[in-house]
Amino acid sequence: MRESVPMKVVAALSGGVDSAVAAARAVDAGHEVVGVHLALSASRETHRVGSRGCCTLEDARDARRIADVLGIPFYVWDLSEEFRREVVDDFIAEYQAGRTPNPCIRCNESIKFSAVLNKARGLGFDAVCTGHYARIENDQAGGLVLKRGVDPKKDQSYVLGVLSEQDLSQSLFPLGDSTKDQVRREASERGLLVADKSDSYDVCFIPDGDTGAFLRSELGDQPGDIVDESGAVVGEHQGAFAFTVGQRRGLALGDPADDGRARFVLSIEPINNKVVVGPRESLAVQRLDLETAIALKDVDPDGIEVQWRAHGSPAAARAVINDHGVVDAVELRDVAYGIAAGQELVMFVGDRVVGSARIRSAAR
């Protein structure tokens, strides 16, 4: 099911420029398009803080204006309960367990594709169109594969790496072959008022960007010790859940290190409510164990690249094949620093996504 075949399409309109142009291109391609804005917050009356946050009342109004310009029907789907359960609660639970989640990946997996696709299918639609910068192409066996977008600055294949081939078969990413500058110019030419609207970034449900304050508001203060590798107390915290491996800022340590060097968070111990800090070299890791196994098809396990942050650079690695013939770990060619349990690992061969799994642990 590809773009050249006329379909009934739900265009997810966030209220931003990317989803607006994606929907416009879907209309141009001859699809029967209906614009849908996802209400993901229970209190959408809040407004953006600069470029932070999304899914606000302001965004919903922009989405409606976009649909009017494109001449397509427009609806709002309230998925706030699902979003809270699948994304926000997961985010809180992961931090409480001393891990570092990526809520955008969970949102794409559980809300923007799973929940939206299920609802769209139930209403008789064939596909969902979004403004993600990624490409869907056929492989040599006739299946579908996800590839990086051509604009390296905007490529979103990492946060879409969890999508199944079934998801891909009912998804349209019209912007995958474009750059952001091209998209903004096109929006302006089409008369879309969001052509110059700022991109949203950071965690959408924490519009001020203060993750620690958000977690404390949900979990309350839980004072504990910050210790060095020897176990000596070097500071205090108000909640181990507010820290992540590799963090340097905001530690507020009372005692400097003996050698005067900066200290970083090495691990979080939620059971005893301790945060362990130490020098950067203690963050060095080379083996990443995965929570779920990845089955590789026609892929050289010695020739992969992996990425563990949305805007990180890919790193050369070797896939570790277990006795069942699947990948449950990867070994990096070079040492990396500050990788945390709970982060998503996405595997690539060239620009093609070949697997995705959460990191269970990073071995030093």
C-alpha positions in Angstrom: 0.0 0.0 0.0 2.0 3.0 -1.2 1.4 6.7 -2.0 0.6 6.1 -5.7 -2.6 4.2 -4.9 -5.6 6.5 -4.0 -6.6 5.8 -0.4 -8.7 7.1 2.4 -6.1 8.7 4.6 -6.1 10.2 8.1 -3.7 13.1 8.2 -2.4 13.7 11.7 -2.3 17.5 12.0 -0.3 18.6 15.0 -0.7 22.3 14.1 2.9 22.6 12.9 4.4 23.1 9.5 5.6 19.6 8.9 2.2 17.8 9.3 0.6 20.6 7.3 2.7 20.1 4.2 2.5 16.3 4.6 -1.3 16.6 4.5 -1.2 18.9 1.5 1.0 16.5 -0.4 -1.4 13.7 0.4 -4.2 15.7 -1.0 -2.1 16.5 -4.1 -1.5 12.7 -4.5 -5.2 12.2 -5.0 -6.0 10.6 -1.6 -9.3 11.2 0.2 -7.8 13.0 3.2 -9.4 13.8 6.6 -7.4 16.0 9.0 -7.3 14.8 12.6 -5.7 16.6 15.6 -4.8 14.4 18.6 -5.8 15.9 21.9 -3.2 14.3 24.2 -3.3 16.6 27.2 -6.1 16.7 29.7 -5.5 20.5 30.1 -4.9 21.8 26.6 -5.7 25.3 27.6 -2.1 25.7 28.5 -0.1 27.6 25.8 3.3 26.9 24.4 6.4 28.2 26.1 8.4 29.3 23.0 9.1 26.2 21.1 8.5 23.9 24.0 5.5 21.6 24.2 2.8 20.7 21.7 -0.8 19.5 21.6 -2.1 22.7 23.2 -5.3 24.6 22.4 -3.1 26.9 20.3 -1.9 24.0 18.2 -5.5 22.6 17.8 -6.6 26.0 16.4 -3.7 26.1 14.0 -4.5 22.5 12.9 -8.1 23.6 12.1 -6.9 26.5 10.1 -4.6 24.2 8.1 -7.6 21.9 7.3 -9.6 24.9 6.2 -6.9 26.0 3.8 -6.5 22.5 2.4 -10.3 22.1 2.1 -10.4 18.9 4.0 -12.7 17.7 6.9 -11.3 18.2 10.4 -11.8 16.3 13.6 -10.2 16.2 17.1 -9.6 12.8 18.6 -9.3 12.7 22.4 -6.5 10.2 23.2 -5.5 11.9 26.5 -6.3 8.9 28.6 -4.3 6.6 26.4 -1.5 9.1 26.3 -1.4 9.4 30.1 -1.4 5.6 30.5 1.0 4.6 27.8 3.4 7.5 27.6 3.3 9.7 30.8 2.9 6.9 33.3 5.6 4.8 31.5 7.9 7.9 31.6 7.4 8.3 35.4 7.8 4.6 36.1 11.0 4.3 34.1 12.7 7.3 35.9 11.5 5.9 39.2 13.3 2.6 38.3 16.5 4.5 37.6 16.2 4.3 33.9 16.1 6.9 31.1 13.1 6.5 28.8 12.3 8.2 25.4 8.7 9.3 25.6 8.6 10.3 21.9 9.3 6.7 20.9 6.6 5.4 23.2 4.2 8.0 21.8 4.9 7.0 18.2 4.6 3.3 19.1 1.5 3.4 21.3 -0.4 6.5 20.3 0.4 8.0 16.9 0.5 4.7 15.2 -1.0 1.9 17.3 -4.0 3.7 18.7 -4.5 6.0 15.7 -4.1 3.2 13.2 -6.5 1.0 15.1 -9.1 3.8 15.3 -8.5 4.7 11.6 -8.9 1.1 10.5 -12.1 0.8 12.5 -13.5 3.9 10.6 -12.6 2.5 7.2 -9.4 4.4 6.5 -6.4 2.8 4.7 -3.5 4.8 6.1 -2.2 7.5 8.4 -0.1 10.4 7.1 2.3 12.2 9.3 5.0 14.9 9.0 7.9 12.7 10.0 11.1 13.0 8.1 11.7 9.3 7.2 11.1 7.1 4.1 9.3 3.8 3.5 10.6 1.7 0.7 10.3 -1.8 -0.7 13.2 -4.2 -0.1 14.4 -6.8 -2.5 12.1 -9.4 -1.1 9.0 -7.2 -1.6 8.7 -6.2 2.0 8.7 -2.7 3.5 11.7 -1.1 5.2 12.1 2.2 7.1 14.9 4.4 5.9 16.4 7.7 7.1 15.1 10.9 5.8 17.3 12.7 3.3 17.7 15.7 5.6 20.2 14.6 8.3 19.3 17.4 10.6 15.6 16.4 10.7 15.8 12.6 10.2 13.3 10.9 12.5 13.9 7.3 11.7 15.3 6.7 15.2 12.0 7.6 16.9 10.1 5.5 14.3 12.4 2.5 14.6 9.8 0.6 16.8 7.3 0.5 14.0 6.4 -2.9 12.6 6.2 -3.8 8.9 2.4 -3.8 9.3 2.6 -0.3 10.7 4.7 0.8 7.8 2.2 -0.7 5.3 -0.4 1.7 6.6 1.7 4.8 7.0 2.7 7.7 4.7 5.7 9.9 5.3 5.5 12.4 2.4 8.4 14.6 3.8 11.1 11.9 3.8 12.7 13.1 0.5 12.6 16.8 1.6 14.6 19.2 3.7 13.1 21.4 6.4 13.9 24.5 4.3 12.0 23.1 1.3 9.0 22.3 3.5 8.9 25.8 5.0 9.1 27.4 1.5 6.3 25.1 0.3 4.1 26.0 3.2 4.6 29.7 2.5 3.8 29.2 -1.2 0.6 27.3 -0.2 -0.5 30.1 2.1 -0.2 28.1 5.3 0.2 30.5 8.2 2.3 28.0 10.1 5.2 28.3 7.6 7.4 30.1 10.1 6.0 28.5 13.3 8.7 27.2 15.6 9.3 23.5 15.9 8.3 21.9 19.1 11.0 20.1 21.0 11.8 18.4 24.4 9.1 16.4 26.2 5.7 17.7 25.1 4.1 17.2 28.5 6.8 19.1 30.2 6.6 22.5 28.4 9.0 24.3 30.7 11.7 21.6 30.1 12.2 21.0 33.9 12.0 17.2 34.0 13.1 17.0 37.7 10.4 19.4 38.8 7.8 17.4 36.8 8.9 14.2 38.4 8.9 15.7 41.9 5.4 17.0 41.3 4.3 13.4 40.5 6.4 11.5 43.0 7.1 14.0 45.8 10.4 14.7 47.4 12.4 11.6 48.3 15.7 12.8 49.9 18.7 10.6 49.7 22.5 10.5 49.4 24.8 11.2 46.5 27.9 9.0 46.9 31.1 8.4 45.1 32.4 5.1 43.8 33.9 4.3 47.3 30.4 4.8 48.9 31.4 8.1 50.6 28.6 10.6 50.8 29.4 13.7 48.8 26.0 15.4 48.5 22.3 15.1 48.9 19.4 14.9 46.5 15.6 15.3 46.7 14.8 12.3 44.5 17.1 9.8 42.7 14.4 9.6 40.0 15.4 13.1 38.8 18.8 12.0 37.6 20.1 10.1 34.6 23.3 8.4 33.8 25.9 10.7 32.3 24.4 13.8 33.9 26.9 16.5 35.0 24.8 19.6 35.7 22.7 20.1 38.7 24.5 17.8 41.1 25.2 20.5 43.7 28.0 18.5 45.3 29.3 19.8 48.6 32.7 18.1 48.4 34.8 18.5 45.3 36.6 15.5 43.9 40.1 15.0 45.3 41.6 15.5 41.8 39.4 18.5 41.1 37.8 17.0 38.0 34.1 17.1 37.2 31.9 14.3 38.3 29.1 12.6 36.5 26.2 10.4 37.4 27.4 6.8 37.0 24.3 5.0 38.2 21.0 5.4 40.0 20.1 2.9 42.8 16.4 3.3 43.3 16.2 0.6 46.0 18.4 2.4 48.4 17.7 5.8 46.9 21.3 6.6 46.1 22.9 8.4 43.1 26.5 7.3 42.4 28.9 9.8 40.8 32.4 9.6 39.5 34.8 10.6 36.7 33.9 10.5 33.1 36.1 7.5 32.3 33.9 5.4 34.6 31.0 6.0 32.2 32.9 4.1 29.4 30.9 1.2 28.0 31.3 -1.1 25.0 28.6 -3.8 25.4 24.9 -3.0 25.4 22.5 -5.8 26.5 18.9 -5.5 25.1 15.6 -6.2 26.8 14.1 -8.0 23.8 15.8 -10.0 21.0 16.0 -8.7 17.5 15.8 -11.0 14.5 18.1 -9.9 11.7 17.3 -10.9 8.1 20.0 -10.9 5.5 22.2 -8.6 7.6 25.9 -9.0 8.4 26.1 -8.9 12.2 29.6 -7.4 11.9 28.4 -4.5 9.7 25.8 -2.6 11.6 25.6 0.8 13.2 23.6 1.7 16.3 22.0 4.8 17.6 20.7 5.4 21.2 19.7 9.0 21.1 17.3 10.7 18.7 19.9 13.2 17.5 23.0 11.2 18.2 25.5 10.0 15.7 25.4 6.4 14.6 28.2 4.2 16.0 29.8 1.1 14.4 29.0 -2.1 16.2 28.7 -5.9 16.1 25.5 -7.7 16.8 25.8 -10.5 19.3 23.9 -13.5 18.1 22.6 -15.8 20.9 22.0 -19.6 20.8 18.5 -18.9 19.4 19.9 -17.1 16.4 18.7 -13.6 17.4 20.4 -10.5 18.7 20.2 -9.8 22.4 23.2 -7.5 22.7 25.6 -5.4 20.7 29.3 -4.6 21.1 30.5 -1.2 20.1 33.6 -0.8 18.0 34.7 2.2 20.1 34.0 3.1 23.7 31.0 5.3 24.3 30.0 7.3 27.4 26.8 8.0 29.3 24.5 5.3 27.9 21.6 4.5 30.2 19.3 1.6 30.7 15.9 2.3 29.3 17.2 4.2 26.2 16.1 2.8 22.9 18.7 1.2 20.7 18.0 1.4 16.9 20.1 -0.7 14.5 20.9 0.5 11.0 22.6 -0.9 7.9 23.4 2.2 5.9 20.3 4.3 6.0 18.0 1.3 6.6 16.5 0.5 10.1 16.9 -3.2 10.8 15.9 -3.5 14.5 15.0 -1.7 17.7 15.0 -2.6 21.4 15.3 -1.0 24.8 18.7 -1.2 26.5 18.6 -3.4 29.6 22.1 -2.6 30.7 25.4 -1.1 29.5 28.5 -3.0 30.6 31.6 -1.1 31.6 
